[in-house]
Structure formats: C-alpha cells, structure tokens
Amino acid sequence: MNRTLDFLNLLQDPIDYNPNISLLIFQVLIKYIYSGIISVENNEISLIIDVIISADELELLELYQQLEEVLLWNILEWKTKDIVKILQCDNFVNLHKVEIDLLCNNPEVIFESDDYLKMEETKLVQFLRCDYLKLEEIKIWEYLIKWESKIPIPY
C-alpha cells in the first residue's frame, strides 16, 4: 500500500525531468513501485547507491530503508567512489555515521584514491574536523592542498 501511496504522491506533484535518474535507475524504481521487487543486477553497490539516491529524491521511504539496510550489511564492498557519493547526500544519516566511523579509523581508504577530490568543500571540511580522525595534521594539510589544486582559478 505504501508503494501505491508513494506513486500517487509523485503523480500529484508535477515532476520535472531529472537528469540524475538514468533509464536503468528509472526501470528499477518503476519495477519496485509496481511489484515491490528490488531488482539490481548482481547487487552492484554503486548501482544500489544510485537507486537509493533517487529513492530519497522521490521520497520513496520504504525503498530507501530497504536499500539502506542492504548497504549497511555490505559496507566492506563499498569502493571509495561509493563512499564519496554517499557523503555528498545530506539525508543519509545512518550511512554517514557508519562511513565516518570507518573513515576516521582508516582515512587512507579515501585519501589513497583521487575520488576524494570530487567532494564538496563543506563535506570534506566536516569530515576533516572529526575529533577522532586518525591522521597527522601534516597529512591533512597535504590532502587539502591536493584537493584545492584541482579547483580551477577564475580570472
């Protein structure tokens, strides 16, 4: 019944074209709305993350909660690009807590990859201000300088 209500709510509000939702993600969402089945190829984590982001945007709470549970159970399969993508989403409170705990204890996971260069400034600063971040201050500055250098200087 919740899926039907979610779908009806979506139909009541005009939906603008959302370029963030690919055809593949849209197909997963429609299948879920009509059948209640979450169908993600090979349970690919990056695809699940794209679906949960879309479910959050479209306020499909039941789907969001189910996918959040799947992600939390499979945290060891996350890649750094997945971690960065989740950190960029404001509403993912439970996923953020788990990520921050993981990253504070092992920050090299994210900084050994260039994926952190794609982080928004506020998200990166928020992470670096974490009280229990196990990273030397000089390393923090090195990573910040590298992150800053990827931003083009306006003339």
C-alpha positions in Angstrom: 0.0 0.0 0.0 2.9 2.4 0.8 4.3 2.0 -2.7 1.0 2.9 -4.2 0.7 6.0 -2.0 4.3 7.0 -2.9 3.5 6.6 -6.6 0.2 8.6 -6.3 2.1 11.4 -4.4 4.6 11.5 -7.2 1.8 11.8 -9.8 0.1 14.6 -7.8 3.1 16.9 -8.0 4.4 17.7 -11.4 7.7 16.0 -11.9 10.4 17.9 -13.8 12.8 15.9 -15.9 15.5 14.8 -13.5 18.8 14.1 -15.4 20.2 12.4 -12.3 17.9 9.4 -12.8 19.2 7.3 -15.6 16.9 5.0 -17.6 18.3 1.9 -15.7 17.5 3.5 -12.3 14.1 4.6 -13.5 13.4 1.0 -14.6 14.4 -0.3 -11.1 12.1 2.3 -9.4 9.1 1.5 -11.6 9.5 -2.2 -11.1 9.7 -1.7 -7.4 6.6 0.6 -7.4 4.5 -1.9 -9.4 5.8 -5.2 -7.9 7.5 -4.4 -4.7 10.6 -6.2 -6.0 14.0 -4.5 -5.9 15.9 -5.7 -8.9 19.5 -4.6 -9.1 21.9 -6.5 -11.3 24.4 -8.6 -9.3 23.6 -6.4 -6.2 26.2 -4.0 -7.6 26.9 -1.5 -4.8 27.3 1.6 -7.0 24.0 0.9 -8.7 22.3 0.4 -5.3 23.7 3.8 -4.3 22.3 5.4 -7.4 18.9 3.8 -6.7 18.9 4.9 -3.0 19.8 8.5 -4.0 16.9 8.5 -6.5 14.6 6.9 -3.9 15.5 9.6 -1.5 14.9 12.4 -4.0 11.5 10.9 -4.9 10.6 10.3 -1.3 10.2 6.5 -1.7 10.8 5.9 2.0 10.2 2.2 2.1 12.6 1.5 -0.8 15.2 3.9 0.8 15.0 2.0 4.1 15.4 -1.4 2.4 18.4 -0.3 0.3 20.0 1.4 3.3 19.9 -1.9 5.1 21.5 -3.7 2.1 24.2 -1.1 2.0 24.9 -1.3 5.7 25.2 -5.1 5.5 27.6 -4.8 2.6 29.8 -2.0 3.8 33.0 -3.9 3.1 32.1 -4.0 -0.6 32.0 -0.1 -0.9 34.6 1.5 -3.1 36.0 5.0 -2.4 33.8 6.5 -5.2 30.7 5.0 -3.4 31.9 6.5 -0.1 32.3 9.9 -1.6 28.9 9.7 -3.4 27.2 8.8 -0.1 29.0 11.6 1.8 27.6 14.1 -0.7 24.0 13.2 0.3 22.6 15.2 3.2 19.8 12.9 4.2 21.8 9.7 4.7 22.3 10.0 8.5 22.8 6.3 9.3 25.1 5.7 6.3 27.1 8.8 7.2 27.6 7.6 10.8 28.9 4.3 9.6 31.1 5.9 7.0 32.6 8.5 9.3 33.5 5.8 11.9 35.1 3.7 9.1 37.0 6.6 7.6 38.1 8.2 10.9 39.7 4.9 11.9 41.3 4.3 8.4 41.3 7.6 6.5 43.8 6.3 3.9 40.8 4.4 2.4 39.6 7.6 1.0 42.7 9.7 0.6 44.7 7.0 -1.2 42.3 7.5 -4.1 41.6 10.6 -6.1 37.9 10.1 -5.5 38.0 12.5 -2.5 39.0 15.3 -5.0 35.3 15.2 -6.1 34.0 16.0 -2.6 32.2 19.3 -2.0 34.2 21.6 0.3 31.7 21.5 3.2 31.6 17.7 3.2 35.4 17.5 3.1 35.8 20.0 5.9 33.2 18.3 8.0 35.0 15.0 7.7 38.4 16.5 8.4 37.1 18.2 11.6 36.1 14.9 13.0 37.6 14.7 16.5 38.8 11.2 16.3 40.3 11.3 12.8 43.4 9.2 12.9 45.5 11.3 10.6 48.5 13.5 11.3 47.9 17.2 10.8 50.6 17.5 8.2 48.9 14.8 6.1 45.6 16.7 6.5 47.2 19.7 5.0 48.8 17.7 2.2 45.4 16.3 1.2 43.7 19.7 1.5 46.4 21.3 -0.8 45.9 18.5 -3.3 42.1 18.9 -3.1 42.4 22.7 -3.5 44.7 22.4 -6.5 42.1 20.6 -8.6 39.9 23.7 -8.5 40.5 26.0 -11.4 41.4 29.5 -10.5 38.9 32.1 -12.0 40.4 35.0 -13.8 
